[in-house]
Amino acid sequence: MTSILIIIFIMTYASIAFEHPIKINKSASALLGAGLLWTVYAVLSNNDAQVNQQLNESVASTAQIVFFLIGAMTIVEVIDAHNGFEVITSRIKTTKLSSLMWLIGFVTFFLSAILDNLTTTIVMISLMKKLLDKQEDRLLFASMVVIAANAGGAWSPIGDVTTTMLWIGGQITAASIVKGLFLASLVNLVVPLFILSYSLRGKAVTSPLKSENSTTIQSDEFERNVIFFMGLGVLVLVPAFKTFTHLPPFMGILFGLGFLWLIGDLLHRNKDDQEKQHLSLVHALMRIDMSSIVFFVGILLAVATLEHSHILNALATYLDQHVGRQGIIVTIIGLLSAIVDNVPLVAASIGMYDLTSYPPDSFLWEFIAYCAGTGGSILIIGSAAGVAAMGLEKIQFGWYLKKISWLALIGYFAGNATYILQYNIMH
């Protein structure tokens, strides 16, 4: 049974990694893989009661992540529908490319920690199209946005899906992950940012011509500000809600979503249906990326079979015996996240190491959060932010590999060394 499960999982993983060449959506591959793995496990284990109990446990833990993502993505869509992000983007004014690069890098870094790296990448690349006319400039900026978004997401419990998984699973706490990874993540950004901005010194920003046509119904400034600050407030207060109530984060995000929904309906209650349709929470729910949600369901359930069949425990034992050092093992996991999606890698890591041997906020969990979160920047296909940038700016895999990958790799190892040094000093 073990061999069959491993073969199915490897095939599933490969189809996810080569989604673009084989032209099969990774969500379909994840669902097929999960279905096959659980079917084989159920049929060959000959213990129906145990398999059903394990499946129920896996569904419960997966649902917490899915509900959290649905709530967070919906809040972001509502803010975007009200043009709320213009509160930030309208304040970016500079004429030097190097200065703009630093500004965009830091705005992306901190915005990603508040929102998430995927959403921040979409928002910031949309901003680039309003600020930069030259395609070459936009490609460089979009690539730096990917690095900054992944770095910013790594040190926040709500900034990256993998960090959120560790937070919800109890492997890390909000305060400790911020304190432990902020400096390493900042170094991960600053090193490539310094090198790239140095090459842009002396170059001026070439802005595109502004279009006078705008037929989209806009919300007024008061509504925009209310939704923007309340939406961000809900996202930022989720960690505090968890700490105060000891309820899981998805409950806080759904509670906040309901509150934002109420405020939105009150703000637009006097408008006709056509005018307020695109501003409503119902419309926002229709706009969230359900394909990504389904992918997370499939891949998390797929990895769960490897955990319950003790394959991951065997892998952890093998790595400990043949590699030994935790730092090297986690560094390898981070490098692998540049090739394949980091969600299943972190899910596998959670299954490989238990909280009894590795308590919350230990070196292992914090280092996994950093490496898996930032390692995806090394290749354009290594993170959700990278894939989004690839589609929005038509970034070619080869171009990114030649121009950006070495920068991201230097930043990755610089942050890696920073975290290890900081941990050794503090402990």
C-alpha positions in Angstrom: 0.0 0.0 0.0 2.8 2.4 0.9 4.4 2.2 -2.6 1.1 2.7 -4.3 0.3 5.8 -2.2 3.8 7.3 -2.9 3.5 6.7 -6.6 0.0 8.4 -6.8 1.3 11.3 -4.7 4.4 11.8 -6.9 2.2 11.7 -10.0 -0.2 14.3 -8.4 2.8 16.5 -7.4 4.3 16.3 -10.9 1.0 17.2 -12.6 0.7 20.3 -10.2 4.3 21.3 -10.9 3.9 21.0 -14.7 0.4 22.6 -14.8 1.3 24.9 -17.6 3.1 22.5 -20.0 0.4 19.8 -19.7 -2.4 22.4 -19.6 -4.3 20.7 -16.8 -5.4 22.9 -14.0 -3.6 22.1 -10.7 -7.0 22.1 -8.9 -8.1 19.1 -11.0 -4.9 17.3 -10.3 -5.1 17.9 -6.6 -8.7 16.7 -6.4 -8.0 13.6 -8.5 -4.9 12.9 -6.4 -6.8 13.3 -3.1 -9.7 11.1 -4.3 -7.3 8.3 -5.5 -5.1 8.4 -2.3 -8.1 8.2 0.0 -9.7 5.5 -2.1 -6.6 3.3 -2.1 -6.0 4.0 1.6 -9.5 3.0 2.5 -9.6 -0.1 0.4 -6.2 -1.5 1.4 -6.2 -0.6 5.1 -9.2 -2.8 5.9 -10.2 -0.6 8.8 -13.3 1.4 7.8 -13.9 3.0 11.2 -10.4 4.3 11.6 -10.2 5.6 8.0 -13.5 7.5 8.4 -12.3 9.0 11.7 -9.1 10.1 10.2 -10.9 11.6 7.2 -13.2 13.5 9.5 -10.2 15.0 11.3 -8.5 16.0 8.1 -11.7 17.6 6.7 -12.1 19.6 10.0 -8.5 20.9 9.9 -8.7 21.7 6.1 -12.1 23.5 6.5 -10.5 25.9 9.0 -8.0 27.0 6.4 -10.5 27.2 3.6 -13.0 29.2 5.7 -10.3 31.6 6.6 -9.1 32.1 3.0 -12.7 32.6 1.8 -13.3 35.3 4.4 -9.9 37.1 3.8 -10.2 37.0 0.0 -13.8 38.3 0.1 -12.8 41.2 2.3 -10.0 42.1 -0.1 -12.3 42.0 -3.0 -14.8 44.3 -1.3 -12.0 46.8 -0.6 -10.8 46.6 -4.2 -14.4 47.1 -5.5 -14.5 50.4 -3.6 -11.1 51.4 -4.9 -9.9 51.3 -1.4 -6.3 50.6 -2.3 -6.0 54.0 -3.9 -5.7 55.3 -0.3 -2.2 53.9 -0.5 -1.3 54.0 -4.2 -2.4 57.6 -4.8 0.3 58.7 -2.3 3.2 57.2 -4.3 4.9 60.0 -6.2 8.5 60.0 -7.3 10.5 60.6 -10.6 13.4 58.3 -10.0 13.2 54.6 -10.9 15.6 53.6 -8.0 13.6 55.6 -5.5 10.3 54.1 -6.8 11.8 50.6 -6.6 12.6 51.1 -2.8 9.2 52.6 -2.2 7.3 49.9 -4.0 9.4 47.2 -2.3 8.7 48.4 1.2 5.0 49.2 0.5 4.6 45.6 -0.9 6.6 44.2 2.1 4.3 45.6 4.7 1.1 45.4 2.7 1.7 41.7 2.1 2.0 41.2 5.9 -1.4 42.8 6.5 -3.2 41.2 3.5 -1.5 38.3 1.8 1.2 38.0 -0.8 -1.1 37.0 -3.7 -3.5 39.9 -3.3 -0.7 42.4 -2.7 1.0 41.2 -5.9 -2.1 41.8 -7.9 -2.7 45.2 -6.4 0.9 46.4 -6.8 1.3 45.2 -10.3 -1.9 46.9 -11.2 -0.4 50.0 -9.7 2.8 49.5 -11.8 0.7 49.7 -15.0 -0.5 53.2 -13.9 3.0 54.4 -13.0 5.3 52.9 -15.6 5.0 52.9 -19.4 8.1 50.8 -20.4 7.6 47.1 -20.4 11.1 46.4 -19.3 10.7 48.6 -16.2 7.4 46.9 -15.4 9.0 43.5 -15.6 11.7 44.4 -13.2 9.3 46.0 -10.8 6.8 43.1 -11.0 9.7 40.7 -10.2 10.7 42.7 -7.2 7.0 42.8 -6.1 7.1 39.0 -6.1 10.2 38.9 -3.9 8.8 41.6 -1.6 5.4 40.1 -1.3 6.7 36.6 -0.4 9.2 38.2 2.1 6.4 40.2 3.7 4.1 37.3 3.9 6.6 35.1 5.7 6.7 37.0 8.9 3.0 37.6 9.3 0.4 34.9 10.4 -2.0 36.2 7.8 0.5 37.1 5.1 1.1 33.8 3.4 -1.1 30.6 3.2 1.7 28.4 4.5 2.3 30.7 7.5 -1.4 30.7 8.1 -1.4 26.9 8.0 1.3 26.8 10.7 -0.5 29.4 12.8 -3.9 27.7 12.6 -2.2 24.3 13.2 -0.7 25.7 16.4 2.9 25.3 15.3 3.6 29.1 15.6 2.0 32.0 17.5 1.4 35.5 16.0 3.7 37.5 18.2 6.6 35.0 18.0 6.5 34.7 14.2 6.6 38.5 13.8 9.4 38.8 16.3 11.4 35.8 15.0 11.1 36.3 11.2 10.8 40.1 10.6 14.6 40.8 10.4 15.3 37.7 8.2 12.5 38.6 5.9 13.6 42.2 5.7 17.1 41.1 4.7 15.6 38.7 2.1 14.1 41.8 0.5 16.8 44.4 1.0 19.7 42.5 -0.5 18.2 42.0 -4.0 16.5 45.4 -3.7 19.8 47.1 -3.2 21.5 45.3 -6.1 18.6 45.9 -8.5 18.0 49.5 -7.6 21.7 50.2 -7.9 21.5 49.2 -11.6 18.6 51.6 -12.0 20.3 54.7 -10.6 20.0 57.8 -12.7 17.1 56.5 -14.7 13.8 58.5 -14.7 10.3 57.2 -14.4 8.4 57.1 -17.7 4.7 57.4 -16.9 2.0 56.3 -19.3 -0.5 58.7 -20.7 -3.6 59.0 -18.5 -6.9 57.9 -20.0 -9.8 60.2 -19.7 -12.4 57.5 -20.2 -13.9 55.9 -17.1 -17.3 54.4 -17.3 -17.1 52.2 -14.2 -19.4 53.3 -11.3 -17.2 54.5 -8.5 -17.9 54.6 -4.8 -17.5 58.0 -3.2 -14.5 58.9 -1.0 -16.3 58.5 2.3 -17.5 54.9 1.4 -14.0 54.1 0.0 -12.3 55.1 3.2 -14.8 53.4 5.5 -14.6 50.1 3.7 -10.8 50.3 3.3 -10.0 51.0 7.0 -12.7 48.6 8.3 -11.6 45.8 6.0 -8.0 46.2 7.0 -9.0 46.5 10.6 -10.8 43.2 10.4 -7.8 41.5 8.9 -5.3 43.0 11.4 -7.5 42.2 14.4 -7.8 38.5 13.7 -4.7 37.6 15.6 -5.9 39.6 18.6 -9.3 37.9 18.3 -7.6 34.5 18.5 -5.5 35.5 21.5 -8.4 37.0 23.4 -11.1 34.3 22.7 -8.9 31.3 22.0 -11.1 30.5 19.1 -9.6 29.5 15.7 -8.8 32.4 13.3 -11.4 31.4 10.8 -14.1 32.3 13.3 -12.6 35.8 13.7 -12.4 36.4 9.9 -16.0 35.2 9.4 -17.2 37.4 12.3 -15.4 40.4 10.8 -16.8 39.5 7.3 -20.3 39.6 8.7 -19.7 42.9 10.3 -18.2 44.4 7.1 -21.2 43.0 5.2 -23.6 44.8 7.5 -21.7 48.1 7.2 -21.6 47.7 3.4 -25.4 47.1 3.2 -26.0 50.2 5.4 -23.7 52.4 3.3 -25.5 51.5 0.0 -29.1 51.0 1.3 -30.3 54.1 -0.6 -28.8 53.1 -4.0 -30.6 51.3 -6.7 -29.7 47.6 -7.4 -27.7 48.3 -10.5 -25.6 51.0 -8.8 -24.7 49.0 -5.8 -24.4 45.5 -7.3 -20.6 45.6 -7.9 -20.0 47.1 -4.5 -21.8 44.3 -2.5 -20.4 41.4 -0.6 -22.4 39.1 -2.8 -20.5 40.3 -5.8 -17.2 40.0 -3.9 -18.0 36.4 -3.1 -18.5 35.7 -6.8 -15.1 37.3 -7.6 -12.8 35.3 -5.3 -10.6 32.7 -6.8 -12.5 29.5 -6.0 -10.1 27.5 -8.1 -7.3 28.2 -5.6 -9.7 27.3 -2.7 -10.4 24.0 -4.3 -6.7 23.4 -4.9 -6.0 23.9 -1.2 -8.8 21.4 -0.3 -7.4 18.8 -2.7 -3.7 19.1 -1.8 -4.3 19.2 2.0 -6.5 16.1 1.9 -3.9 14.4 -0.4 -1.1 15.1 2.1 -3.3 13.9 5.0 -3.2 10.3 3.6 0.6 10.3 3.7 0.4 11.5 7.3 -2.2 8.9 8.4 -0.4 6.1 6.6 2.8 7.1 8.5 4.7 7.7 5.3 5.7 11.2 6.4 7.0 10.0 9.8 9.2 7.5 7.9 10.5 10.4 5.7 11.2 12.5 8.7 13.2 9.6 10.3 15.1 9.1 7.0 16.1 12.8 6.8 17.1 12.9 10.4 19.3 9.9 10.0 20.9 10.8 6.6 20.9 14.6 6.8 20.7 15.2 10.5 20.8 19.0 10.8 17.4 20.6 11.0 18.7 23.8 9.4 19.8 21.9 6.3 16.6 19.9 6.0 14.4 23.0 6.2 16.7 24.9 3.7 16.2 22.1 1.3 12.4 22.3 1.8 12.7 26.0 1.0 14.6 25.4 -2.2 12.1 22.7 -3.3 9.3 25.3 -2.9 10.8 27.2 -5.8 10.1 24.1 -8.0 6.8 23.0 -6.6 4.0 24.6 -4.7 4.9 25.4 -1.1 1.4 24.5 0.3 1.9 20.8 0.0 5.5 21.1 1.2 4.4 22.8 4.4 1.5 20.4 4.8 4.0 17.5 4.5 6.3 19.2 7.0 3.4 19.5 9.5 2.7 15.8 9.1 6.4 14.9 9.4 7.0 16.5 12.7 4.7 16.5 15.7 4.2 19.2 18.3 5.3 16.9 21.2 8.8 16.7 19.9 8.8 20.2 18.3 6.7 22.6 20.5 5.1 25.8 19.1 7.5 28.6 18.1 10.5 26.3 18.1 13.4 26.7 15.6 11.9 24.1 13.2 8.5 25.8 12.7 9.8 29.4 12.4 12.5 28.4 10.0 10.0 26.4 7.9 7.8 29.5 7.7 10.7 31.6 6.5 12.2 29.1 4.0 8.9 27.9 2.5 7.6 31.5 2.3 10.6 33.1 0.6 12.1 30.1 -1.3 9.3 30.3 -3.9 10.7 33.6 -5.1 13.7 31.9 -6.7 11.6 30.7 -9.7 8.6 32.6 -11.1 6.4 29.4 -10.8 7.5 28.9 -7.2 4.7 30.9 -5.5 1.2 32.1 -6.0 2.5 35.6 -6.2 4.9 34.6 -8.9 2.3 32.8 -11.0 0.0 35.9 -10.7 2.8 38.2 -11.8 3.6 35.9 -14.6 0.1 36.1 -15.9 -0.4 39.9 -15.3 2.8 41.1 -16.9 3.5 38.1 -19.3 6.8 37.4 -17.5 8.7 34.6 -19.3 10.2 31.7 -17.2 13.6 32.1 -18.9 13.7 35.8 -18.5 13.0 35.6 -14.8 15.5 32.7 -14.4 18.3 34.8 -16.1 17.5 38.2 -14.6 15.9 37.7 -11.1 16.5 34.1 -9.8 20.1 34.8 -8.7 19.0 37.9 -6.9 16.2 36.0 -5.1 18.6 33.2 -4.2 21.1 35.6 -2.7 18.3 37.2 -0.7 17.1 33.7 0.4 20.5 32.6 1.8 21.1 36.1 3.3 17.8 35.9 5.2 18.5 32.3 6.1 21.9 33.2 7.7 20.3 36.2 9.4 17.6 34.0 11.1 20.1 31.3 12.2 22.4 34.0 13.7 19.5 35.8 15.4 18.2 32.6 16.8 21.6 31.5 18.2 22.1 35.0 19.8 18.6 35.1 21.4 18.6 31.5 22.6 
